[in-house]
Amino acid sequence: MKDKKLYIPGPTQVRDDVIKAMDQPMFGHRMDKMTDLYTTIVEDTKEFLDTDKHVIILSASGTEFMETSILNLVDEKVLCATCGSFSERQANIAERLGKDVTRLEYEWGKAVKPEDVREALEKDDYEAFTCVMNETSTGVRNPLEEIGEVLEDHPDTFFIVDAISALGGDHIDIEKSNIDVIFTSVQKAFAMPPGLAVCVVDDDAYQHEKESDSSSWYGGFQRNIDYYKKKGQTHSTPAISLMLAYRKQMKHMLEEGPKERDKRHKEMAEYTREWAHEHFDMFPEEGYMSQTVSTIENTQGIDVAETIKEVNEKYDLAFANGYGSKLKEKTFRIGHMGEHTVEDIKELTDAIEEVAGL
């Protein structure tokens, strides 16, 4: 069976040499070789993201840090902006953890507005505010930079950002945006095999968790950061092979450079939007569209599932239906993230045109 070229919103295409990097003899996670590997990927990540904050790389899904950030930073009250399935997941996790959750709710397809955040934070005191950078279900890119300006006026409220489908393909100035915790999964715009989660943590969040009586054991900021400072390793046995792939891919990302990587993703997003407006329409509101995944409104009434199947079978290209019962068949999604180029995206859109008879 021929390999399928992935245009889904993760996992994404992985370079052959990155996959090959995992094919090495195993070594112990307490050996010097592991120290060299882990310190390299942590410091390279700091360089790529242009941050001096703490970086944790765990064998986990990014969802681990959704839960961890709430456990570590919220004792009682948290404000959660919800504008799609994954931002709702953060609020649901907080509720399952027994926190007092206030939702700042938006219709799916709409973006979180800074003025609404300001109003909510001025009405009540919250220990943290959660927001998704890139809502993968709707293709909305929230204005984190402007929201960060609001949080600057509320220093006692931690700013927690889910950037799972954005980081690595959509540059954000973490420091300037006043973000305390931001996390991602490597199978998205980092273009690595699934299985690792990355979290950037500032000193305020670290100190708060350090003084807390209740926090995550596996994803504890203090536990991970202190062990790295002391040993240059992870506190628990990591997915060593995946970290070997990470080291290889991060070198590629640094070679391209964060600005050029951001520019390439922007070009792919702009091409996809132009194509969508020509044949369909974009689902997110104007001015708040994702740079890494486009959610396209099915204004033509095509059979999305059948089109996906035929494009997959005829061209060996895979894209995604709308997310969940709310958006399935009403929309479809094209992931333009990772190692793709505009030429790659055109290959897919040409195939969709042919199969759907556009």
C-alpha positions in Angstrom: 0.0 0.0 0.0 1.3 3.4 -1.0 1.9 6.0 1.7 -0.6 8.7 2.0 0.4 12.4 1.9 -1.1 14.0 5.0 -3.0 17.3 4.9 -4.9 16.6 8.0 -4.5 18.9 11.1 -2.0 16.5 12.6 -0.2 14.1 12.5 1.6 15.8 9.6 4.2 14.8 7.1 7.6 13.8 8.6 10.9 14.0 6.8 12.5 10.7 6.0 15.8 11.6 7.8 13.7 12.5 10.9 12.1 9.0 10.9 15.4 7.4 10.2 16.9 9.2 13.3 14.8 7.0 15.5 16.5 3.9 14.1 19.4 3.8 16.6 20.4 1.3 19.3 18.7 2.0 22.6 20.6 3.6 25.5 19.8 4.2 29.2 17.8 7.3 30.1 20.3 8.0 32.9 23.4 7.8 30.7 25.5 10.8 29.6 24.2 10.2 26.1 20.7 11.0 27.4 21.9 14.2 29.1 23.4 15.3 25.8 20.2 14.5 23.9 17.7 16.1 26.3 19.8 19.3 26.9 20.2 19.7 23.2 16.5 19.5 22.4 15.5 21.8 25.3 18.1 24.5 24.4 17.3 24.2 20.7 13.6 24.7 21.4 14.4 27.8 23.4 16.4 29.2 20.5 13.7 28.4 18.0 10.9 29.9 20.1 13.2 32.9 21.1 12.4 32.5 24.8 14.5 32.4 28.0 11.6 30.8 29.9 11.7 27.2 31.1 11.1 24.5 28.5 9.7 21.0 29.4 9.5 18.2 26.9 7.5 15.2 28.1 6.5 11.9 26.6 2.8 12.7 26.3 0.1 14.3 24.2 -0.3 18.1 24.5 -3.5 17.3 26.5 -1.2 16.5 29.4 -0.4 20.1 29.7 -4.0 21.2 29.4 -4.6 19.2 32.6 -1.2 20.0 34.2 -1.5 23.8 33.8 -4.9 23.8 35.7 -3.6 21.4 38.4 -0.5 23.5 38.9 -1.9 27.0 38.8 -5.5 26.9 39.8 -6.8 26.3 43.4 -10.4 27.5 42.8 -11.4 29.9 40.0 -10.5 29.9 36.4 -11.8 31.8 33.4 -11.9 29.7 30.2 -12.5 31.2 26.7 -14.4 28.7 24.5 -14.8 29.1 20.8 -14.7 25.5 19.6 -14.1 21.9 20.6 -10.5 22.1 21.9 -11.0 25.3 24.0 -14.1 23.6 25.4 -11.9 20.6 26.3 -9.8 22.8 28.5 -12.9 24.1 30.4 -14.2 20.5 30.7 -10.9 19.3 32.1 -10.9 22.2 34.7 -14.4 21.1 35.7 -13.4 17.5 36.1 -10.6 18.7 38.4 -13.2 20.3 40.6 -12.4 23.9 39.7 -14.9 26.8 39.7 -15.0 27.4 35.9 -16.4 30.5 34.3 -16.8 30.2 30.5 -16.3 33.2 28.2 -18.3 31.6 25.3 -18.3 32.3 21.6 -20.2 30.9 18.7 -18.1 28.3 16.8 -16.3 30.2 14.1 -16.0 33.4 16.1 -12.8 34.6 17.8 -12.1 35.6 21.4 -12.2 39.4 21.7 -9.7 41.2 24.0 -12.4 43.7 25.2 -14.5 40.8 26.4 -11.6 39.3 28.3 -10.9 42.7 29.9 -14.6 43.0 31.0 -14.6 39.5 32.5 -11.4 40.0 34.4 -12.6 43.3 35.8 -15.8 41.7 37.0 -14.2 39.0 39.1 -10.8 37.7 40.3 -9.5 34.6 38.6 -6.3 32.6 39.3 -5.9 31.9 35.6 -7.3 32.6 32.1 -7.1 29.9 29.4 -7.3 30.5 25.7 -6.5 28.5 22.6 -4.2 30.1 20.1 -5.4 28.1 17.2 -8.9 26.4 17.5 -8.3 23.3 15.3 -12.0 22.5 15.0 -13.0 25.9 13.5 -9.8 27.3 12.0 -9.9 30.4 14.2 -6.7 32.1 15.2 -7.3 34.1 18.4 -5.6 37.5 18.8 -3.3 36.4 21.6 -1.0 39.4 21.3 -3.9 41.8 22.0 -5.3 39.5 24.7 -1.8 39.5 26.3 -2.0 43.3 26.6 -5.1 42.8 28.7 -3.4 40.3 30.9 -0.6 42.7 31.5 -3.1 44.7 33.6 -4.0 41.6 35.6 -0.7 40.3 36.9 -2.3 38.0 39.5 -4.1 36.0 36.7 -2.0 33.4 34.9 -2.3 33.4 31.1 -2.4 29.8 29.9 -2.3 29.2 26.1 -3.0 26.0 24.2 -0.9 26.4 21.0 -1.1 22.7 20.0 -1.9 23.2 16.3 -0.1 26.5 15.9 3.3 26.7 17.6 6.1 26.0 15.0 4.0 27.3 12.1 2.7 30.6 13.5 5.2 32.7 15.4 4.2 34.4 18.6 6.4 36.5 20.9 5.8 34.6 24.2 7.4 37.2 26.4 5.8 40.2 24.8 2.4 38.5 24.9 2.6 38.1 28.6 2.1 34.3 28.4 2.9 32.4 31.6 2.3 28.9 30.1 2.1 27.8 26.5 2.1 24.2 25.2 2.0 22.2 22.0 2.2 18.7 20.6 5.1 17.9 18.2 3.0 16.0 15.6 1.4 19.3 14.3 3.5 22.2 13.0 6.7 20.8 14.5 6.3 18.0 11.9 7.6 15.2 14.2 6.1 11.8 15.0 3.4 11.9 17.7 4.2 11.3 21.3 6.0 14.3 22.8 4.5 17.5 24.3 6.3 20.8 24.8 5.6 23.3 27.5 7.1 26.8 28.0 6.8 28.0 31.6 7.7 31.3 33.2 9.2 31.9 36.6 6.0 33.1 38.1 4.2 29.9 37.2 7.1 27.8 38.4 7.2 29.6 41.8 3.5 29.4 42.2 3.5 25.6 41.5 6.5 25.2 43.8 4.5 26.7 46.7 1.3 24.8 45.9 0.0 22.0 48.1 -1.7 20.3 45.1 -0.2 19.9 41.6 0.5 17.4 38.9 3.1 14.7 39.7 4.1 13.8 36.1 3.7 17.3 34.7 4.7 19.3 37.7 6.6 22.3 36.7 9.0 22.2 39.7 9.6 18.4 39.3 10.5 18.7 35.7 12.4 22.0 35.8 14.4 21.1 38.9 15.4 17.7 37.5 16.6 19.3 34.3 18.6 21.9 36.2 20.1 19.1 38.4 20.6 16.3 35.9 19.9 17.6 32.4 17.4 14.8 32.0 13.7 14.0 32.4 12.5 12.8 35.8 10.8 9.7 34.3 11.8 7.4 31.4 11.2 9.3 28.2 10.4 8.2 24.7 14.1 8.2 23.7 13.6 7.3 20.0 11.1 10.2 19.6 13.6 12.6 21.2 16.2 11.5 18.6 13.7 12.4 15.9 13.0 15.7 17.7 16.7 16.6 17.7 17.0 16.0 14.0 13.8 17.9 13.1 14.6 20.9 15.4 17.9 21.3 13.5 15.9 21.6 10.3 13.6 24.1 11.9 16.5 26.2 13.2 18.2 26.0 9.8 15.0 27.4 8.1 14.6 29.9 10.9 11.4 30.9 12.8 10.8 34.0 10.6 11.1 32.0 7.3 9.0 29.2 8.7 6.3 31.6 9.8 6.4 33.2 6.3 6.0 29.9 4.5 3.0 29.0 6.6 1.5 32.4 6.0 1.9 31.9 2.2 0.2 28.5 2.4 -2.7 29.9 4.4 -3.2 32.8 2.0 -3.2 30.4 -1.0 -5.8 28.1 0.7 -8.1 31.0 1.6 -8.0 32.4 -1.9 -8.9 28.9 -3.3 -11.6 28.5 -0.7 -13.2 31.8 -1.5 -13.1 30.9 -5.2 -14.9 27.6 -4.8 -16.5 27.5 -1.3 -16.1 29.9 1.6 -14.1 30.1 4.8 -15.8 29.1 8.1 -13.9 31.4 10.6 -14.8 35.1 10.8 -12.8 37.5 8.7 -9.6 38.7 10.3 -9.2 35.7 12.6 -8.2 32.8 10.3 -5.6 30.2 11.3 -2.2 30.2 9.7 -1.8 26.4 10.0 -5.3 24.9 9.3 -8.1 26.1 7.2 -11.7 25.1 8.0 -13.6 25.6 4.8 -17.4 26.0 4.7 -19.1 23.5 2.3 -21.2 26.0 0.5 -21.3 23.7 -2.6 -23.0 20.9 -0.7 -20.4 18.3 -1.8 -20.3 14.9 -0.1 -17.2 15.6 2.0 -16.7 12.0 3.2 -16.9 10.6 -0.3 -14.6 13.3 -1.7 -12.1 12.6 1.0 -12.3 8.9 0.2 -11.9 9.4 -3.6 -9.0 11.9 -3.2 -7.3 9.4 -0.9 -7.8 6.4 -3.2 -7.0 8.2 -6.5 -4.2 10.6 -5.5 -3.0 9.2 -2.1 -3.7 12.5 -0.4 -5.5 12.8 2.9 -7.4 15.8 4.2 -10.0 16.0 6.9 -13.8 16.3 7.4 -15.3 18.9 9.7 -14.7 18.3 13.4 -17.5 16.5 15.3 -21.2 16.5 14.8 -21.4 20.3 14.6 -19.2 20.7 11.6 -18.9 17.3 9.9 -20.0 17.6 6.2 -20.8 21.3 6.8 -17.0 22.0 6.6 -13.8 20.3 5.7 -10.3 21.0 6.9 -6.9 21.4 5.2 -3.8 21.2 7.3 -1.1 23.5 5.8 1.5 23.0 8.5 4.8 21.4 9.1 7.0 20.8 6.0 4.4 21.5 3.3 4.8 24.3 0.7 2.3 26.2 -1.5 3.1 23.7 -4.3 2.0 20.8 -2.0 -1.2 22.5 -1.1 -2.0 23.2 -4.8 -1.5 19.5 -5.4 -4.3 18.8 -2.9 -6.7 21.5 -4.1 -6.3 20.4 -7.7 -7.2 16.9 -6.7 -10.3 18.1 -4.8 -11.4 20.2 -7.8 -11.1 17.2 -10.1 -12.9 14.7 -7.8 -15.6 17.2 -6.7 -16.1 18.5 -10.2 -15.5 22.1 -9.3 
